[in-house]
Amino acid sequence: MIHELQSAVSPEVVTGLGQAAAAVVLCAAVVMLCRLHAVHVEREAALSIARGLGQMVCVGLVLAFVLHSGLPVGALILALMMVATAFTAARRLKGMDGALLLCLWAIVAGSGAVILTMLATGSLAPHIWILVPVGSMMIANAMNACAQAVERFRAEILAHTGQIEAGLSLGADPSVTVAPYLQSAVYASLLPRLDMLKSLGLVWIPGVMAGMMVSGANPIYASIYQFVIVTMILAATGITGVVATVLVRTSVFTPAAQLTVRAGDGQAPDATVGATH
């Protein structure tokens, strides 16, 4: 206990806070540059930066105390992360009934399946200092994929309500009428991760590989393991996107195969973006 408290106020922590302050100053400059072009994100950026720093410091404190804990503690931390990310993703789906539960199911399905597979194959060691950071990458990417897929799918449905209802009136199965839009939504959620995999090693060297090399791991093994991490992220986002859109598909039709959403449903975009004073 005393050792963990001492590490929390070590010179390295003071140095890190100074580096964080420099990063915040750079972000503030970017926000001011955006303001010059009438893009007002000051409040959201300030809240995001403060929340991000506070959350990371709390994670560091928690890990300092549970560093030597076993798999059950690590699993509990990941479960709490899944719940937290479900809340975050659901907040982006304003006006959608059941958004929280839908996001939770999709994130658990995507990230949970991948983490369990990595543990079963030995790609992920059941040590908390490895399990939590790698698992959090899967969960965070699953969260983004969930929100992106659902937003895109609902937008596609709202934009093609006439075509969908025409297909329904001709006797088409509801799943068939929205199939092209489901495909588009899943692909849109996968595209950033596909691009990330394409550029791997060419335009960026991810942190996991760099950290392993610094710790003395074989560079070739470190590069292969980083490939494993990125492909697992792709798998997690793919599962999440498919599960999320399928769940949305079941919710936008009544048992009588009637479309429950119409153009104009949902919330307006954030008025702070592009607003002028």
C-alpha positions, -999 to 999 in steps of 0.1 A, spaced: 0 0 0 27 25 10 47 16 -21 18 23 -44 11 57 -27 48 66 -31 47 57 -68 17 80 -73 37 110 -63 70 100 -78 91 125 -99 80 106 -130 44 115 -122 53 152 -118 71 150 -152 41 133 -168 18 161 -155 40 187 -171 40 168 -204 2 165 -201 0 203 -196 20 209 -228 -4 186 -247 -34 205 -233 -19 238 -244 -15 224 -280 -51 212 -280 -62 246 -267 -44 262 -297 -62 239 -321 -96 247 -304 -88 284 -309 -79 278 -346 -113 261 -350 -130 290 -334 -115 313 -360 -134 293 -386 -167 294 -366 -163 258 -353 -172 261 -316 -160 231 -297 -146 249 -267 -169 234 -241 -169 199 -255 -131 199 -259 -126 212 -223 -149 186 -209 -133 158 -229 -98 168 -220 -106 171 -183 -125 138 -183 -98 120 -202 -70 131 -179 -91 123 -148 -101 89 -160 -65 79 -170 -52 91 -136 -79 70 -119 -70 40 -141 -33 44 -131 -42 45 -95 -64 15 -97 -38 -5 -116 -11 5 -91 -32 -12 -64 -44 -42 -83 -12 -48 -104 -6 -82 -88 -43 -93 -88 -55 -123 -108 -78 -130 -137 -111 -124 -118 -102 -88 -109 -91 -82 -145 -124 -96 -158 -143 -74 -134 -124 -43 -147 -131 -52 -183 -168 -58 -175 -171 -23 -160 -154 -9 -190 -180 -25 -213 -208 -10 -193 -191 24 -193 -186 23 -231 -222 12 -236 -234 44 -218 -210 65 -240 -222 49 -272 -258 52 -262 -255 89 -256 -246 93 -293 -278 76 -303 -302 103 -291 -339 96 -294 -335 58 -299 -354 36 -276 -334 8 -259 -301 23 -271 -282 14 -239 -291 -23 -239 -285 -26 -276 -250 -10 -273 -242 -32 -243 -251 -64 -261 -232 -54 -292 -200 -43 -273 -200 -74 -251 -205 -97 -282 -177 -81 -302 -150 -73 -276 -159 -103 -253 -157 -128 -281 -123 -115 -292 -108 -113 -256 -120 -149 -248 -105 -161 -281 -72 -144 -274 -71 -159 -239 -80 -194 -252 -53 -193 -279 -26 -179 -255 -24 -146 -275 -34 -128 -244 -19 -136 -210 -43 -137 -180 -21 -111 -161 -39 -79 -152 -11 -56 -165 -16 -72 -200 -52 -82 -199 -67 -48 -190 -47 -26 -215 -52 -50 -245 -88 -57 -236 -95 -20 -233 -83 -15 -269 -108 -41 -280 -136 -25 -260 -129 10 -271 -129 1 -308 -160 -19 -303 -177 11 -288 -168 33 -317 -179 7 -342 -212 3 -324 -221 40 -325 -209 44 -361 -228 14 -374 -261 23 -357 -259 59 -367 -252 51 -403 -279 24 -404 -306 46 -390 -296 75 -413 -298 51 -443 -332 39 -432 -345 75 -427 -331 85 -461 -347 56 -479 -380 53 -462 -399 54 -495 -379 26 -511 -382 4 -480 -420 9 -477 -424 2 -514 -406 -31 -510 -427 -40 -480 -459 -32 -500 -448 -56 -527 -444 -84 -501 -407 -83 -496 -393 -95 -463 -383 -66 -440 -347 -79 -437 -344 -79 -475 -357 -43 -478 -329 -30 -455 -302 -54 -465 -282 -28 -486 -283 -3 -458 -272 -28 -432 -242 -37 -454 -234 -1 -459 -235 6 -421 -213 -24 -412 -188 -15 -439 -187 21 -427 -179 9 -391 -151 -14 -404 -135 11 -428 -113 30 -403 -100 -3 -389 -93 -17 -424 -74 15 -432 -55 11 -399 -45 -24 -409 -35 -14 -444 -12 13 -430 3 -8 -403 41 -6 -403 41 18 -433 30 51 -418 27 42 -381 42 19 -356 17 12 -328 25 16 -291 23 -21 -282 51 -29 -306 72 0 -295 66 -9 -258 76 -45 -264 108 -35 -282 118 -11 -255 113 -38 -229 137 -61 -248 113 -83 -269 124 -97 -303 115 -70 -329 101 -96 -353 79 -111 -326 68 -77 -314 58 -68 -350 38 -100 -354 21 -96 -320 11 -60 -330 -4 -75 -362 -24 -99 -340 -37 -70 -319 -48 -49 -349 -65 -79 -365 -83 -87 -333 -95 -51 -332 -108 -55 -367 -126 -87 -356 -141 -71 -325 -154 -41 -345 -168 -64 -372 -188 -85 -347 -200 -55 -329 -211 -37 -361 -230 -68 -373 -247 -74 -339 -256 -38 -335 -272 -34 -369 -291 -67 -367 -305 -56 -333 -315 -22 -348 -331 -40 -378 -354 -60 -355 -364 -28 -336 -374 -7 -367 -402 -31 -378 -434 -40 -360 -445 -77 -359 -467 -68 -388 -436 -58 -409 -444 -21 -407 -416 5 -405 -415 23 -372 -392 52 -381 -399 81 -405 -379 109 -420 -375 136 -394 -372 112 -365 -342 115 -341 -324 145 -328 -310 175 -346 -272 178 -349 -253 195 -321 -260 232 -325 -227 242 -310 -208 229 -341 -207 256 -367 -227 280 -346 -218 317 -347 -220 344 -320 
